[in-house]
Amino acid sequence: MGGETIFLVYLQKCLNTKHKQQQLFIMKDFVYYAPTEVVFGKHSEEQVAALVKKYGGSRVLVHYGGQSAKKSGLLDKIIGLLDEGGISFIELGGVVPNPRLSLVKKGIELCREKGIDFILAVGGGSVIDSAKAIAYGVKYDGDVWDFYLGKAQATDCLPVASVLTIPAAGSEMSESSVITNEDGGVKLGYSNNISRPKFAIMNPERTYTLPPYQTAAGVTDIMMHTMERYFTHDDDMTVTTALAEALLRTMKDSVFAVLKNPNDERNRTQIMWGGSLAHNGLTGCGMQDDWATHQLEHELSGMFDVTHGAGLAAMWPSWARYVYKENVSRFVRFAVNVMGVENDFTAPEETALKGIEAMETFYHAIGMPINIHELIGREITDEEIAEMVRKCSRNHTITTGSFKVLSADDMMAIYKMAK
């Protein structure tokens, strides 16, 4: 066989291999929908009245959390700007982390009584999630909790917008809302594009006063929103993957900078914008997302009322070790491209595990826990784990996750690993 013939045979084998790979890895179709108008930068809140009017608001519910919005002067400024703009409003404060269904129902009644036509959330993800739930409930004849239980789908809601103060949840651009029902400590999420905020005002200077723990938990949440999409079997969407890796590396670098200097404008800006990009769908385009760590953490929040970001840090390492063999190469890529681990091409599993260990080191370095004991300050009981499994699996009737589909037995194993 001549040299030219050998080359042609080799070339044909390469083409056949490439063809098989193309058949094996077919990008998932996707719809990217991010309709929120973002007004970003210093003094951006000055535009609030004009933006409310632009999106049809004339009688506004100003929804916020505790005393920080008042103490910082932001709430008074927003109210003053609405007043100057001739926009009628009423206030409803009291949102807490892991926002409560009881306040949502109070907000629904208040909006109906006062003829509210627009909801403005001033705060972080908990406030925005509560605002979305109120917006659904006002337009629904039944119990708003039906949406979170999966018994109904919302077809209408009041328009919602936000003045963001805590970068973390990404709710300012997402379709998601997570609410806790105090009756049984059940924390559930509901997603519907109709509740995506009309606008999001983001001034990084408003985040300078965040406590270090809240800053670190927020960045953990941002990174997990990206990682829930990143750990997938869809390895062929390289642009989306590269965007996700760049976002993760930036969050890692920026959080150390702001923990050292809370007034670091450049890095506060990266974190605030990163929080939105992590959860507006961009980092999941063309890939199957997972969300198992979030579902497992929701039961921790529901039972122990812990900070969401910290709960995610406590759960992820155990989830990762339980599932990494489903796609070792994805964990190797994470280890090398995100965590800076040197790639040992002869031992991919070892490289993957080093990436998980590096993530644990990062969590500890920013003050986050890496297991449940560190999170709640004591050993969790087997009875408590069983109850979390029961809730997460809806009495052993559903699974969660897609990177590895988790049954109730899998959930039990991960919780026990995370003890």
Secondary structure in CASP SS format (residue, H / E / C, confidence):
PFRMAT SS
TARGET T0000
AUTHOR 0000-0000-0000
METHOD secondary structure of the structure
MODEL  1
M C 1.00
G C 1.00
G H 1.00
E H 1.00
T H 1.00
I H 1.00
F H 1.00
L H 1.00
V H 1.00
Y H 1.00
L H 1.00
Q H 1.00
K H 1.00
C H 1.00
L H 1.00
N H 1.00
T H 1.00
K H 1.00
H H 1.00
K H 1.00
Q H 1.00
Q H 1.00
Q H 1.00
L H 1.00
F C 1.00
I C 1.00
M C 1.00
K C 1.00
D C 1.00
F C 1.00
V C 1.00
Y C 1.00
Y C 1.00
A C 1.00
P C 1.00
T C 1.00
E E 1.00
V E 1.00
V E 1.00
F E 1.00
G C 1.00
K C 1.00
H C 1.00
S H 1.00
E H 1.00
E H 1.00
Q H 1.00
V H 1.00
A H 1.00
A H 1.00
L H 1.00
V H 1.00
K H 1.00
K H 1.00
Y C 1.00
G C 1.00
G C 1.00
S C 1.00
R E 1.00
V E 1.00
L E 1.00
V E 1.00
H E 1.00
Y E 1.00
G C 1.00
G C 1.00
Q C 1.00
S H 1.00
A H 1.00
K H 1.00
K H 1.00
S C 1.00
G C 1.00
L H 1.00
L H 1.00
D H 1.00
K H 1.00
I H 1.00
I H 1.00
G H 1.00
L H 1.00
L H 1.00
D H 1.00
E H 1.00
G C 1.00
G C 1.00
I C 1.00
S E 1.00
F E 1.00
I E 1.00
E E 1.00
L E 1.00
G C 1.00
G C 1.00
V C 1.00
V C 1.00
P C 1.00
N C 1.00
P C 1.00
R E 1.00
L H 1.00
S H 1.00
L H 1.00
V H 1.00
K H 1.00
K H 1.00
G H 1.00
I H 1.00
E H 1.00
L H 1.00
C H 1.00
R H 1.00
E H 1.00
K H 1.00
G C 1.00
I C 1.00
D C 1.00
F E 1.00
I E 1.00
L E 1.00
A E 1.00
V E 1.00
G E 1.00
G C 1.00
G H 1.00
S H 1.00
V H 1.00
I H 1.00
D H 1.00
S H 1.00
A H 1.00
K H 1.00
A H 1.00
I H 1.00
A H 1.00
Y H 1.00
G H 1.00
V H 1.00
K C 1.00
Y C 1.00
D C 1.00
G C 1.00
D C 1.00
V C 1.00
W H 1.00
D H 1.00
F H 1.00
Y H 1.00
L H 1.00
G C 1.00
K C 1.00
A C 1.00
Q C 1.00
A C 1.00
T C 1.00
D C 1.00
C C 1.00
L C 1.00
P C 1.00
V E 1.00
A E 1.00
S E 1.00
V E 1.00
L E 1.00
T C 1.00
I C 1.00
P C 1.00
A C 1.00
A C 1.00
G C 1.00
S C 1.00
E C 1.00
M C 1.00
S C 1.00
E C 1.00
S E 1.00
S E 1.00
V E 1.00
I E 1.00
T E 1.00
N E 1.00
E C 1.00
D C 1.00
G C 1.00
G C 1.00
V E 1.00
K E 1.00
L E 1.00
G E 1.00
Y E 1.00
S E 1.00
N C 1.00
N H 1.00
I H 1.00
S H 1.00
R C 1.00
P C 1.00
K C 1.00
F E 1.00
A E 1.00
I E 1.00
M E 1.00
N C 1.00
P H 1.00
E H 1.00
R H 1.00
T H 1.00
Y C 1.00
T C 1.00
L C 1.00
P C 1.00
P H 1.00
Y H 1.00
Q H 1.00
T H 1.00
A H 1.00
A H 1.00
G H 1.00
V H 1.00
T H 1.00
D H 1.00
I H 1.00
M H 1.00
M H 1.00
H H 1.00
T H 1.00
M H 1.00
E H 1.00
R H 1.00
Y H 1.00
F C 1.00
T C 1.00
H C 1.00
D C 1.00
D C 1.00
D C 1.00
M C 1.00
T H 1.00
V H 1.00
T H 1.00
T H 1.00
A H 1.00
L H 1.00
A H 1.00
E H 1.00
A H 1.00
L H 1.00
L H 1.00
R H 1.00
T H 1.00
M H 1.00
K H 1.00
D H 1.00
S H 1.00
V H 1.00
F H 1.00
A H 1.00
V H 1.00
L H 1.00
K H 1.00
N C 1.00
P C 1.00
N C 1.00
D C 1.00
E H 1.00
R H 1.00
N H 1.00
R H 1.00
T H 1.00
Q H 1.00
I H 1.00
M H 1.00
W H 1.00
G H 1.00
G H 1.00
S H 1.00
L H 1.00
A H 1.00
H C 1.00
N C 1.00
G C 1.00
L H 1.00
T H 1.00
G H 1.00
C C 1.00
G C 1.00
M C 1.00
Q C 1.00
D C 1.00
D C 1.00
W C 1.00
A H 1.00
T H 1.00
H H 1.00
Q H 1.00
L H 1.00
E H 1.00
H H 1.00
E H 1.00
L H 1.00
S H 1.00
G H 1.00
M H 1.00
F H 1.00
D C 1.00
V C 1.00
T C 1.00
H H 1.00
G H 1.00
A H 1.00
G H 1.00
L H 1.00
A H 1.00
A H 1.00
M H 1.00
W H 1.00
P H 1.00
S H 1.00
W H 1.00
A H 1.00
R H 1.00
Y H 1.00
V H 1.00
Y H 1.00
K H 1.00
E H 1.00
N H 1.00
V H 1.00
S H 1.00
R H 1.00
F H 1.00
V H 1.00
R H 1.00
F H 1.00
A H 1.00
V H 1.00
N H 1.00
V C 1.00
M C 1.00
G C 1.00
V C 1.00
E C 1.00
N C 1.00
D C 1.00
F C 1.00
T C 1.00
A C 1.00
P H 1.00
E H 1.00
E H 1.00
T H 1.00
A H 1.00
L H 1.00
K H 1.00
G H 1.00
I H 1.00
E H 1.00
A H 1.00
M H 1.00
E H 1.00
T H 1.00
F H 1.00
Y H 1.00
H H 1.00
A H 1.00
I C 1.00
G C 1.00
M C 1.00
P C 1.00
I C 1.00
N C 1.00
I H 1.00
H H 1.00
E H 1.00
L H 1.00
I H 1.00
G C 1.00
R C 1.00
E C 1.00
I C 1.00
T C 1.00
D H 1.00
E H 1.00
E H 1.00
I H 1.00
A H 1.00
E H 1.00
M H 1.00
V H 1.00
R H 1.00
K H 1.00
C H 1.00
S C 1.00
R C 1.00
N C 1.00
H C 1.00
T C 1.00
I C 1.00
T C 1.00
T E 1.00
G C 1.00
S C 1.00
F C 1.00
K C 1.00
V C 1.00
L E 1.00
S C 1.00
A H 1.00
D H 1.00
D H 1.00
M H 1.00
M H 1.00
A H 1.00
I H 1.00
Y H 1.00
K H 1.00
M H 1.00
A C 1.00
K C 1.00
END
